Amino acid sequence: MIITIPLYVILFIYLGYLVVVGVFSFINFTHLFHSGSLTLVSFFVTLLMVALAIITLYFTFIFLNEVDWRQTLTLWNNEWISNTLNSSNF
């Protein structure tokens, strides 16, 4: 029995992660404005967080641009166990 999934499933999981991070970032920004704690330090920390997020997304796009997302990822293959048990390396 072989269990495989296409690689684009991992891309959907990453997209879900990005949505969650986006929601929490939006809540953070609105909290800064509604609580009146928008100071120079909080502005620069927020700007740093946004810049790091943009840089991370850019490099993610660059690194994953050439991946063939239709390839499959094997999660489980029964031959792995049978080859290990039947090997003569004991």
N, C-alpha and C positions, 0 to 999 in steps of 0.2 A: 504494500500500500504506500503510495506516494502522495504527500500533501504539499501542494504548491499554491502560491498566490502570485498574481502579477505585481510588478514593482510599483505600478501606479496606485496601488492600495496604500503604500507608504506615503506617497505624495498627498493622498486625501487625508491621512492622519496628520501630516505636517500642516496642511491647510486648516484643519480643525484646531491645531495648536496655535496657529497664527490668529485665528478668529478669537480664541480665548485670550491671548495676549493683547489683542486689539481692544477687546471689551474692558479688560482690566486697566489698560492705558487710558482709555476714555474716562473710566470712573476716576482714575487718579487725576487727570486734568480737570475734570469738573469739580472734584473735591478741592483742588488748589484754588479755584476761582470762587467757589461758594463759601469756603471757610475763611477767605481773606488772608491766606497765608502765602500769597504770591509775592515773595521777596526776591532779591537779587540772587541769593544762594539757591533758592528753590527753582528759579528760572534757569540758572546755569546747569543744575543737576538734571532738570527736565530736558533741557536742550542736549546735554550729553547723552541721556537715555535715548532720545529720538535719533541722534546721530549714530549711536552704536547699533540701533535697530535697523536703520537704513543701510549701514555698512554691512551688517550681517545678511540682510536680504539681498544686497547686491552680490556679495561673494557666494551666497547660496545659489543665486541664479547663474553666476559664471561657472561654478563647479558642476551644477546639475544640468546644464544646458545640453550637453552631448550624451546624456544617458538615454538609452533606448528603454522607454518605460513599458514596452510590451513584453520584455523579458520576464521570465518567471523566477521566483525565489522558492527554492525547495526548503520547506520547513521540517519535513520528516520523510525519511525513506527507510523502509524495513531492511533494505540491503546493507545499510550501514552496520546494523547489529549483526546480521547473519555473516557478513564479511569479517567482522571482528571476532565472532565466536568460532568461525571455521578457519581462521588463519592458523598457520603452523608456526607462529612466532612465540608460542608459549614455551 
